[in-house]
């Protein structure tokens, strides 16, 4: 998911340089949403990993 966030961020930079401001803004918004979604999923998996590890031990 972070890979897609980077792809959208790079596409937004290219579009901004070419002068497509509205489309670049949309790509930045998508990149930010994907980044935070990946962070939230990583935190959830980390917390679940800690709780499952303690139950198994």
C-alpha positions in Angstrom: 0.0 0.0 0.0 2.9 2.3 0.7 4.1 1.6 -2.8 0.8 3.0 -4.2 1.1 6.0 -2.0 4.5 6.8 -3.4 3.3 6.2 -7.0 0.4 8.7 -6.5 2.8 11.2 -4.8 5.2 11.0 -7.8 2.3 11.3 -10.2 1.1 14.4 -8.3 4.5 16.0 -8.5 4.7 15.4 -12.3 1.2 16.7 -12.8 2.0 19.8 -10.7 5.1 20.5 -12.8 3.0 20.2 -16.0 0.4 22.6 -14.7 -2.5 20.3 -13.9 -3.2 21.7 -10.5 -6.6 20.2 -9.8 -5.6 16.7 -10.9 -2.3 17.0 -8.9 -4.3 17.9 -5.8 -6.5 14.9 -6.2 -3.5 12.6 -6.5 -1.9 14.1 -3.4 -5.1 13.5 -1.5 -5.2 9.9 -2.6 -1.5 9.4 -1.6 -2.1 10.9 1.8 -5.2 8.6 2.4 -3.2 5.5 1.3 -0.3 6.4 3.5 -2.4 6.9 6.6 -4.4 3.7 5.8 -1.1 1.8 5.6 0.1 3.3 9.0 -3.2 2.4 10.7 -3.1 -1.2 9.3 0.5 -1.6 10.5 -0.4 -0.4 14.0 -3.4 -2.8 14.2 -1.3 -5.7 13.0 1.4 -4.8 15.5 -1.1 -4.6 18.4 -2.7 -7.9 17.4 0.7 -9.5 17.1 1.6 -8.5 20.6 -1.7 -9.7 22.1 -1.7 -13.0 20.2 2.0 -13.6 21.1 1.2 -13.1 24.8 -1.7 -15.6 24.6 0.3 -18.2 22.9 3.2 -17.9 25.3 
